[in-house]
Amino acid sequence: MVVLQRTELGRMRLLFLLTVVLSTTAVVAAVTLFSQAGENLRIALIVLGAAGLLALVLSLLQLFVHPKRSHALLVQRGNEMIIATNSLHEGFKLRFLRDVLSENVTALSDEERARWKVLESDGYYPALCVKSPRKVLILRLCTMLFDDVFAVDASNRWEHHDSGSTAEPSFAKGERPRLKTWKELDAGSGPS
């Protein structure tokens, strides 16, 4: 699996848009010149039209299947931190985090999963529990892997690190994600 840098995604989108324009031009030119062309040129126009049509379909597909922003939610609870993500397909990122933080990572128990299940209605899935976390290290690792990182401590102080354009955002905003169920949670110390 190839992971593109965040700045590359914007460039790729521009390339797909230019490919749509060029392939549309090629298909229109092939259709309009076909009736006036000779035998050998008709074969070339058919190949040009088919290649243009294929490029058009693939580019439109790539434009609309563009990946959505990945989020990580870090909840500090005393001497442990819960890491939740907004998508289930981020397994390679979570495996990387687990490998780097190896001895501190524990699996969530069934009781903890049941407690944190309320986050699933907002689209966040609890994935890892880190014992004795170093917040700065985990935050830095998550900003390298995820587009948006939201962190909350036990005093319900929120930080939003937007790393969609750079892996090292220089400052944090005091924003939190749109969570409907956060009121059901006990201000960062976990659900009751």
C-alpha positions, -999 to 999 in steps of 0.1 A, spaced: 0 0 0 14 34 -10 7 63 14 9 97 -3 20 128 15 -7 152 23 6 179 -1 8 153 -29 -30 147 -27 -37 183 -39 -12 179 -67 -28 146 -77 -63 162 -78 -50 189 -101 -34 163 -124 -67 144 -125 -86 176 -134 -61 183 -162 -64 147 -175 -102 151 -176 -98 183 -198 -72 167 -221 -91 134 -225 -124 152 -232 -106 172 -259 -91 140 -274 -125 123 -275 -142 153 -291 -114 157 -317 -116 120 -325 -154 121 -330 -154 153 -351 -125 143 -374 -135 106 -379 -159 112 -408 -133 132 -428 -103 110 -422 -88 84 -444 -85 47 -436 -52 48 -417 -62 80 -398 -95 64 -387 -77 36 -369 -55 62 -351 -86 83 -342 -103 52 -328 -73 44 -306 -71 81 -296 -108 82 -287 -106 49 -268 -75 61 -248 -92 94 -241 -124 77 -229 -104 54 -207 -84 83 -192 -116 103 -187 -133 75 -168 -103 67 -146 -97 104 -138 -133 110 -128 -132 79 -107 -101 91 -89 -115 126 -84 -146 113 -66 -129 86 -46 -105 110 -30 -99 99 6 -116 118 34 -96 134 63 -85 109 90 -91 119 126 -76 107 158 -92 114 192 -68 112 222 -85 111 256 -62 114 286 -76 95 317 -52 97 346 -22 75 337 -37 61 305 -47 75 271 -74 61 248 -68 65 211 -99 65 188 -100 70 150 -128 80 127 -124 50 104 -119 13 107 -95 11 77 -67 29 95 -52 -4 107 -17 2 93 -14 34 112 -26 18 144 -2 -11 139 26 15 135 16 32 168 13 -1 185 48 -11 174 64 22 184 47 23 218 50 -15 223 53 -21 260 28 7 269 0 -4 247 -27 -27 261 -59 -40 245 -92 -24 256 -111 -47 279 -147 -56 272 -159 -32 299 -139 -3 285 -151 -11 250 -187 -10 263 -180 23 281 -165 39 250 -190 25 226 -210 58 228 -183 74 206 -193 51 177 -225 70 171 -202 100 162 -180 79 140 -150 74 164 -139 39 172 -117 33 203 -87 13 192 -58 15 217 -52 21 253 -17 34 262 -5 31 298 18 58 313 17 79 281 40 106 271 15 130 257 40 149 235 53 117 219 19 103 212 6 137 199 36 140 176 32 105 162 -5 110 156 1 143 138 24 125 115 -2 98 108 -36 115 109 -49 147 93 -67 160 124 -58 152 159 -81 161 188 -67 158 223 -86 162 256 -73 160 291 -90 153 324 -99 190 329 -118 189 296 -93 211 278 -94 204 241 -66 208 215 -70 205 178 -39 199 157 -46 203 120 -19 184 102 -37 182 68 -10 204 51 20 197 73 30 169 97 42 194 122 16 220 130 31 249 149 2 256 172 -30 240 184 -65 254 183 -89 250 212 -115 232 191 -132 199 196 -148 177 170 -186 176 166 -194 150 192 -230 146 202 -222 120 228 -194 138 247 -220 150 272 -225 114 281 -188 111 289 -174 123 322 -153 153 309 -124 133 296 -122 108 325 -143 83 305 -179 74 305 -197 66 337 
